[in-house]
Every structure is written in C-alpha cells, then in structure tokens.
Amino acid sequence: MSALQEKTNSETPDRSFNDDATINDAASRRSVSGLSTRSSKKEVDEIKQSAVVDPETNDRPPSDDDVPDGGLRAWLVILGSSCGTFTTFGFVNAWGVFQAYYTENTLKDTSPSTIAWIGSIQYALVFIPGLVTGRLFDMGWFKVPLFASSVFLVLSTFLVAECKEYWQFLLCQGFAVGLACGCVFGPTLGVVAHWFKKRRGIALGFNAIGSSIGGTVFPIAARNLIDAVGFKWTMRIIGFIQIAGLTVTNLTLERRLPAKNIAGPFFDLTAFKDMRFTVYCSASFISFLGLYTVLTYIDISAVDAGLSPDFSFYLVSIANASSGFGRLGGGILADRLGHLNVMAPSTFVAAILTYAWPFAKSKGGYVAIAILYGISSGVYVSLLAAPIMAMSDMDNVGLRVGMSMSILAFGALAGPPISGAINQSTGNFKSVGYYAGSVVLVAVVLLFITRYLMIRKLWGKV
C-alpha cells in the first residue's frame, strides 16, 4: 500500500503550483508571439490578471480592453449621467434669472456686481470638487458620495427658498448648491469612460445634452413660476424636479470595472510631466476666461442696444437650446474625425462670434449670434473631458479629469468679473468682445499644439 500511495502521490501534481504553472504557460505564449521571456513586474501582474477566471462561469473579470461601447446597460448609464448634468450644470446655467430677480427685488440694496459673485462661485464649484471626487472615483468610492451629494443638493435648493439676506444666498446658493452640483457632475464624466471608448464622443454628447436642456428649461420655468407662485414655491418646485432627475441618476449610474488598490495624492504634480496634459489644461483655463462671456452678457448687451428686456431674456435659453445640437453633433463627428479635430475648429468659430457679438443691433442679429455661438461653444463643452480620457488609463482617469476641471474652474471664476470690469471701465461691450475673443483664440492655438503632441503629425485622428 505504501508503495502504491507513493506512486500515486508522485503522479498527482501539487495544486499549490497550479497558478504558477498557468502564469508560466501564459508567459511562454507571450514569448512565442515576440515578447521577451523576462517580463517586468507589470507584465507578470497582467498575466496573473488574465489567468484569473470565475470558477462558476469560467469568465474573466472585465478589463480596459472589453469596453461595451453600447448595449442597454451602457446607454442607461448615459441616461443617468444626462439627468445628472440636467439637474446640476443645467440648473447653474439658469443663474441669469436669479441675478435679475435678486437685483430688482430681494437684494435690491446690494450692487449687481456683488450679487454676481453668488453665480460665479456657484459656477466655479461645479468644477473644483472634481479634484476630490475624481480620485475617490478611481478608488471605488462612487455610489455613496453620489447619493450624499444628491441629497445635499436638494436640501440646499430648498434652503435657498428661505433666504432673505445676501450672506444667506451666498452660503446656500453660491457655496452649498455649487459644491453639491460639482460632487454630482464630476463622477458622471468618469463613469462614461468605463462604458464607452470608440463611441465615447457621442456618449459624451448625450451626457452634455442634459445641461443644455436644463439651461433651456430652468430659466424659462423660474421666470414664469416666480410670477405665478412666488419665489419660495419656485425653489421648492425646482427641488422636486431635482429629486426626479437625481433619482434616475442614482439608480442607473454604475462602475463597470472593479476598483483597484490605488494609493496616491488627490493632486498629482507628476502628471504635468506629460506635456500633452499640461498644454491641454492651459487651454482649458484660458478658454474659460472668455468662453462664457457671451452667454453671461448677451441679454444685457441686447437691452443696451435698445431691444426689449422681455425679448433679450430668451437669448440665453436660445443659446442653451442651440448648444444641444452642437453637443450631440460634435460627439458624432468626434467619433469619426477625432475629438481635437472637432474641438479646435468649433472653438475658433466661437472666438470669431465673440468678436462679432457686440456689433449686433437687431433681433435677428442677436438670435443668429445666440444660435451659432450656442452650437460652437456646445461642441467644446461636451468634449471637454475626451482628450484627458484619451491620454489617461482607467486607473487615473478620475484623477486627471478632476485636476483638469479644477484648473479650468479658476478661469470660469475669473472670466465674467474680468469682462464686467472691462465693460464698466469702457462703457461698452466692444472691448469686452475683443478681450474674450482674443483669449479664446489663444486657447484654440493651445488645442492645436495639444493635438500635435498627441500624434506628432499635422493630420490624423485624435
């Protein structure tokens, strides 16, 4: 019996070496295909990952290479992210209505420039939290922060209805609403990269349409509701709309890839060693110094030109509605031609329209500017994160997108006040148009430089 048992044991391989044998076998197959047999630690880790299978389904875990680029689950994610941008970015885009209402009613003893800081802080905070939420997303913290931020946004909106003094509006609508919007908006961009790669442009276009719809609906709804039911109930109704939209967002958004054990800073200075990333972040910051000048002041400039305030109010909604076509159309073209190949020319058109805007004098002229500017600027905004996703891997896409968004936020914060100061010192919007158009042109040059750094040739898809 002992001899038979010894023979049996010698014929039975030790199970403790099964995994290593699988790894060695995979490494051998790699060497046959032309790879070195002396694999680096990273290669060994990749081999181990590919060797791990589910014992029940015999399936490997999802990886960066099997992006679905469609299907019911992926498009449900886009639906949820679009509802998220609708309730956040779309609501922030309605600030012009509140600026006018506070100036004429609740805060009529406060200067318009002081009131404008509420909107500027709110707008900047849509981007700044990406620095934290992006890294948390990479670490796997997604659903809980998303839900907590959604609740915080609704509560902040309800609290705005109870505000009566400037500091209360600044705290609730400027800081609280802005911060909550940013904590929801940031992760909605990162999760898109998990589900779309080849069709990422159209996915980001649909995602951005949410803010376009919100920027169209919220201003019109707020202006009419304030007259019909008063300010308090207007804010409460907006809060209920946010509950509906954010419910869809929380139910549908989901990571596709499992979180990895990532330990690192929330702001990685080594990322700027990549010149592509550095130049692109510079382009984003500079572009936002002038890109939203037209949308901020087009209604005021129309009144100065002698047009009716009741008409000029709708110019912002017209521009936001038109941007929806630019966001979706730009996404479709980006998948065919390349993201930067679409972003740079469309942003150039936005710069030219910025120069032309102060010279419009008629209703037709202002409507044409609003439509064309909405389309061209909408392309840029919808594809804003696409180049960052293309130059990053899935382990740090949240970090890099968050860093980029935080940097451009300072441009968004400073841009409108700079334009306002120029208008106040010159007494007209022509100098404002020259300033804003020029900084957007500088951003266009930097976009072309980024494009060249990514492909190292004059033409190609990128």
C-alpha positions in Angstrom: 0.0 0.0 0.0 2.8 2.5 0.9 4.5 1.8 -2.5 1.2 2.3 -4.3 0.4 5.5 -2.4 4.0 6.8 -3.1 3.4 6.2 -6.8 0.0 7.9 -6.7 1.4 11.0 -5.0 4.3 11.2 -7.5 1.8 11.2 -10.4 -0.5 13.8 -8.8 0.7 17.4 -9.3 0.9 19.7 -6.3 -2.2 22.1 -6.6 -0.2 24.8 -4.9 1.8 25.2 -8.2 -1.3 25.4 -10.5 -1.4 29.2 -10.6 2.3 29.5 -11.2 2.1 26.9 -14.0 -0.7 28.9 -15.6 1.3 32.1 -15.4 4.4 30.4 -16.8 2.4 29.0 -19.6 0.9 32.4 -20.4 4.4 33.9 -20.3 5.7 31.2 -22.7 2.9 32.0 -25.1 3.8 35.7 -24.9 7.5 34.9 -25.7 6.4 32.9 -28.8 4.5 36.0 -30.1 7.6 38.1 -29.9 7.7 39.3 -26.3 10.7 39.0 -24.0 10.7 36.0 -21.7 11.9 38.3 -18.9 8.7 40.0 -18.1 8.6 43.1 -15.9 6.6 43.1 -12.7 3.8 44.9 -14.5 3.7 42.2 -17.2 3.6 39.5 -14.6 0.7 41.2 -12.9 -1.2 41.5 -16.2 -0.6 37.7 -16.8 -1.9 36.9 -13.3 -5.0 39.1 -14.0 -5.7 37.3 -17.3 -5.2 33.9 -15.7 -7.9 34.5 -13.0 -11.2 33.2 -14.0 -14.6 32.8 -12.3 -14.7 29.1 -11.2 -18.5 29.0 -11.8 -18.9 30.9 -15.1 -15.4 30.4 -16.4 -15.4 34.1 -17.3 -12.6 36.6 -16.8 -13.3 39.8 -14.9 -14.0 42.9 -17.1 -10.9 44.8 -18.3 -10.0 48.0 -20.1 -10.0 46.2 -23.4 -13.6 44.9 -23.5 -15.4 48.2 -23.3 -19.0 47.5 -24.5 -19.5 50.8 -26.4 -23.2 50.2 -26.4 -26.0 47.9 -25.1 -28.9 48.6 -22.7 -26.7 48.8 -19.6 -24.3 51.3 -21.1 -27.0 53.6 -22.5 -28.8 53.5 -19.2 -25.5 54.9 -17.7 -25.7 57.7 -20.3 -29.3 58.4 -19.4 -28.4 58.7 -15.7 -25.4 60.9 -16.4 -27.5 63.1 -18.6 -30.1 63.5 -15.9 -27.2 64.4 -13.5 -26.0 67.2 -15.8 -29.5 68.4 -16.2 -30.1 68.9 -12.5 -26.6 70.3 -11.8 -25.0 72.1 -14.7 -28.4 72.9 -16.2 -29.6 74.5 -13.0 -26.4 76.5 -12.6 -26.8 77.8 -16.2 -30.1 79.4 -15.0 -28.3 81.9 -12.8 -29.2 84.9 -15.0 -32.8 84.7 -13.9 -31.8 84.8 -10.3 -29.3 87.6 -10.8 -32.1 89.8 -12.3 -34.7 88.8 -9.6 -32.3 89.5 -6.7 -31.2 92.8 -8.2 -34.8 94.0 -8.7 -36.4 92.5 -5.5 -34.8 90.6 -2.6 -31.3 92.2 -2.8 -32.1 95.5 -4.5 -29.9 97.4 -2.0 -26.9 95.2 -3.0 -24.9 96.1 -6.0 -25.3 93.8 -9.1 -21.5 93.1 -9.2 -21.7 91.9 -5.6 -24.7 89.7 -6.3 -22.8 88.3 -9.3 -20.3 86.6 -7.0 -23.0 84.2 -6.0 -23.3 82.9 -9.5 -19.5 83.0 -10.1 -18.8 80.9 -7.0 -21.6 78.5 -7.9 -20.3 78.1 -11.4 -16.7 77.6 -10.3 -17.7 75.0 -7.7 -19.3 72.8 -10.4 -15.7 72.0 -11.5 -13.5 72.4 -8.4 -14.8 69.3 -6.4 -13.6 67.1 -9.3 -10.2 67.3 -7.7 -11.5 65.1 -4.8 -14.4 63.2 -6.4 -12.2 62.2 -9.3 -9.7 60.5 -7.1 -12.4 58.9 -4.9 -13.9 57.5 -8.1 -10.6 55.9 -9.0 -10.5 54.4 -5.5 -14.0 52.9 -5.9 -15.9 55.5 -3.8 -18.8 56.3 -6.2 -22.3 55.4 -5.2 -22.2 56.6 -1.6 -20.7 60.1 -2.4 -23.2 60.4 -5.4 -26.2 59.7 -3.2 -25.0 62.0 -0.4 -24.3 64.8 -2.8 -27.7 64.4 -4.4 -29.4 64.8 -1.0 -27.3 67.8 -0.2 -28.2 69.5 -3.5 -31.9 69.1 -2.9 -31.7 70.3 0.7 -29.6 73.3 -0.4 -32.2 74.2 -3.1 -35.0 74.1 -0.5 -32.9 76.3 1.8 -32.5 78.9 -0.9 -36.3 79.4 -0.7 -35.9 80.6 2.9 -33.0 83.0 2.3 -33.6 86.7 2.9 -30.1 88.3 3.2 -27.1 88.4 0.9 -24.9 86.2 3.1 -27.6 83.6 3.3 -27.9 83.4 -0.5 -24.1 83.4 -0.9 -23.9 80.4 1.6 -26.9 78.4 0.3 -27.0 79.1 -3.4 -23.3 80.0 -4.0 -21.4 77.6 -1.9 -23.8 74.8 -1.0 -25.6 74.4 -4.3 -22.4 74.9 -6.2 -20.5 72.3 -4.1 -23.3 69.8 -4.3 -23.6 70.2 -8.1 -19.8 69.7 -8.5 -19.8 66.5 -6.4 -22.6 65.0 -8.7 -21.3 66.4 -12.0 -17.6 65.2 -11.7 -18.2 61.4 -11.4 -20.7 61.4 -14.2 -17.8 62.1 -16.6 -15.5 59.4 -15.2 -18.1 56.7 -15.3 -18.7 57.3 -19.1 -15.1 56.2 -19.7 -15.9 52.8 -18.2 -18.6 52.1 -20.8 -17.6 53.8 -24.0 -14.3 54.1 -25.9 -14.7 54.0 -29.6 -18.1 55.8 -29.3 -17.1 58.0 -26.4 -17.7 61.2 -28.4 -21.4 60.5 -29.0 -21.7 59.2 -25.4 -20.3 62.5 -24.0 -22.6 64.4 -26.4 -25.7 62.8 -25.0 -24.3 63.3 -21.5 -23.8 67.0 -22.2 -27.3 67.4 -23.7 -28.6 67.2 -20.1 -27.0 70.6 -19.2 -28.3 72.1 -22.5 -31.9 71.0 -21.7 -31.5 72.3 -18.1 -30.1 75.6 -19.3 -33.1 76.0 -21.5 -35.8 74.8 -19.2 -34.8 76.1 -15.8 -34.5 79.8 -16.8 -37.9 79.8 -18.5 -39.6 77.8 -15.7 -38.1 80.0 -13.0 -39.0 83.3 -14.6 -42.6 82.2 -15.1 -43.0 80.4 -11.8 -41.8 83.4 -9.8 -44.6 85.5 -11.3 -47.2 82.7 -10.8 -46.4 81.2 -7.4 -43.7 83.3 -5.9 -40.0 82.8 -5.2 -40.3 80.3 -2.3 -42.5 77.8 -4.2 -40.4 78.3 -7.3 -37.4 77.0 -5.5 -39.4 74.2 -4.0 -40.7 73.1 -7.4 -37.1 73.2 -8.7 -36.1 71.0 -5.8 -38.8 68.4 -6.7 -37.6 68.4 -10.3 -34.1 67.7 -9.0 -35.4 64.8 -6.9 -36.8 63.2 -10.1 -33.7 63.7 -12.1 -31.3 62.6 -9.4 -33.3 59.5 -8.7 -32.7 58.3 -12.2 -29.0 59.2 -11.9 -28.5 57.2 -8.7 -30.4 54.2 -10.0 -28.6 53.9 -13.3 -25.0 55.0 -12.8 -22.6 52.2 -12.1 -18.9 51.4 -12.4 -18.1 48.7 -14.9 -14.5 48.0 -13.8 -13.7 46.9 -10.3 -11.8 49.4 -8.2 -8.1 48.8 -7.8 -5.9 49.3 -4.7 -4.8 52.9 -5.5 -2.9 54.9 -3.0 -1.8 58.3 -4.1 -2.4 62.1 -3.8 -5.5 63.9 -4.8 -3.4 66.3 -6.9 -0.5 64.6 -8.7 2.1 67.1 -9.8 3.9 64.4 -11.8 1.0 64.4 -14.3 2.3 67.7 -15.6 5.5 65.9 -16.8 3.2 64.9 -19.6 3.3 67.9 -21.9 0.1 66.9 -23.6 -1.8 67.1 -20.3 -0.1 70.4 -19.3 -0.8 72.2 -22.6 -4.4 70.9 -22.6 -5.0 72.1 -19.0 -3.6 75.5 -20.0 -6.0 75.6 -23.0 -9.0 74.8 -20.7 -8.1 77.5 -18.2 -7.6 80.2 -20.8 -10.7 79.3 -22.8 -12.9 79.7 -19.8 -11.6 83.2 -19.2 -13.6 84.2 -22.3 -15.8 81.3 -23.5 -18.8 82.1 -21.3 -18.7 85.9 -21.7 -21.2 85.9 -24.5 -23.7 83.7 -22.6 -23.2 85.9 -19.4 -23.8 89.3 -21.1 -25.7 88.7 -24.3 -29.1 89.6 -22.7 -27.7 92.7 -21.0 -26.0 93.9 -24.2 -29.2 93.4 -26.1 -31.0 95.7 -23.7 -28.2 98.3 -24.1 -28.7 98.0 -27.9 -32.4 99.0 -27.4 -34.1 95.7 -27.5 -36.9 94.7 -25.2 -35.9 93.1 -21.9 -38.8 90.5 -22.4 -37.1 89.5 -25.7 -33.5 89.7 -24.5 -34.2 87.3 -21.6 -34.8 84.4 -24.0 -31.5 84.8 -25.8 -29.7 82.7 -23.1 -32.3 80.0 -23.5 -32.0 80.1 -27.3 -28.2 79.8 -26.9 -28.5 76.9 -24.5 -31.1 75.1 -26.7 -28.8 75.5 -29.7 -25.9 74.2 -27.8 -27.7 70.8 -27.6 -27.2 70.4 -31.4 -23.6 71.3 -31.0 -23.1 68.9 -28.2 -24.6 65.9 -29.9 -23.4 66.7 -33.4 -19.9 67.4 -32.1 -19.9 64.0 -30.4 -20.9 62.2 -33.6 -18.2 64.0 -35.6 -15.6 63.4 -32.9 -16.1 59.6 -33.2 -15.4 59.8 -36.9 -12.8 62.6 -37.1 -11.2 62.7 -33.6 -12.0 64.8 -30.6 -9.5 67.6 -31.0 -10.1 67.7 -34.8 -13.6 68.8 -33.9 -13.0 70.8 -30.8 -10.4 73.2 -32.2 -12.3 74.4 -35.3 -15.6 74.8 -33.4 -13.8 76.8 -30.7 -12.3 79.0 -33.4 -15.8 79.7 -34.7 -16.9 80.6 -31.1 -14.0 83.1 -30.9 -15.0 84.8 -34.2 -18.6 85.1 -33.0 -17.4 86.6 -29.7 -15.7 89.3 -31.7 -18.9 89.9 -33.7 -21.4 89.8 -30.8 -21.1 93.4 -29.6 -21.8 94.7 -33.2 -25.3 93.1 -33.4 -28.0 95.7 -33.3 -31.3 93.9 -34.3 -33.3 91.0 -33.0 -32.3 88.9 -36.0 -28.6 89.6 -35.4 -28.8 88.7 -31.7 -30.8 85.5 -32.4 -28.2 84.5 -35.1 -25.3 85.1 -32.7 -27.1 83.1 -29.9 -27.8 80.1 -32.1 -24.4 79.9 -33.8 -22.5 80.6 -30.6 -24.6 78.1 -28.7 -23.7 75.4 -31.3 -20.0 76.1 -31.5 -19.4 76.5 -27.8 -21.6 73.4 -27.1 -19.1 71.3 -29.1 -16.2 72.4 -26.9 -18.0 71.9 -23.6 -19.4 68.4 -24.5 -16.0 67.1 -25.5 -14.1 68.8 -22.7 -13.0 65.6 -20.9 -12.5 63.4 -24.0 -8.8 64.4 -24.7 -8.0 63.7 -21.0 -9.6 60.3 -21.2 -7.6 59.5 -24.4 -4.2 60.4 -22.7 -5.0 58.6 -19.4 -5.6 55.0 -18.4 -8.6 53.8 -16.4 -6.6 53.8 -13.1 -6.1 57.6 -13.1 -8.8 58.9 -15.4 -10.8 60.3 -12.5 -7.7 62.0 -11.0 -6.7 63.6 -14.3 -10.2 64.7 -15.2 -10.7 66.1 -11.7 -7.4 68.0 -11.9 -8.3 69.5 -15.3 -11.7 70.6 -14.1 -10.3 72.2 -11.0 -7.8 74.2 -13.1 -10.4 75.5 -15.6 -12.7 76.4 -12.7 -10.4 79.3 -11.9 -10.8 80.6 -15.4 -14.6 80.2 -15.1 -14.5 82.1 -11.8 -12.4 85.0 -13.1 -13.7 85.3 -16.6 -17.1 87.0 -16.1 -15.8 89.5 -13.5 -12.9 90.5 -15.8 -15.4 91.0 -18.7 -17.7 93.0 -16.3 -14.8 95.2 -15.2 -13.8 95.9 -18.8 -17.4 96.9 -19.6 -17.6 99.2 -16.6 -14.4 101.0 -17.4 -15.1 101.4 -21.2 -18.9 101.8 -21.1 -19.5 99.4 -24.0 -19.2 95.7 -24.9 -16.9 96.1 -27.9 -13.8 96.0 -25.7 -15.3 93.0 -23.8 -15.7 91.2 -27.2 -12.1 92.0 -28.1 -10.8 90.6 -24.8 -13.0 87.5 -24.7 -12.5 86.6 -28.4 -8.7 87.0 -28.1 -8.3 84.7 -25.1 -10.5 82.1 -26.8 -8.2 82.3 -29.9 -5.2 81.7 -27.6 -6.9 78.6 -26.3 -7.5 77.4 -29.9 -3.8 77.6 -30.6 -3.1 75.6 -27.5 -5.6 73.0 -28.6 -3.8 72.6 -31.9 -0.5 72.2 -30.0 -2.1 69.5 -27.8 -3.2 67.7 -30.9 0.3 67.8 -32.4 1.8 66.5 -29.2 -0.6 63.6 -29.2 0.0 62.3 -32.7 3.2 64.1 -33.8 2.0 64.9 -37.2 -0.1 67.6 -39.0 -3.1 65.4 -39.6 -4.6 62.4 -38.1 -7.5 61.2 -35.9 -7.1 62.3 -32.3 
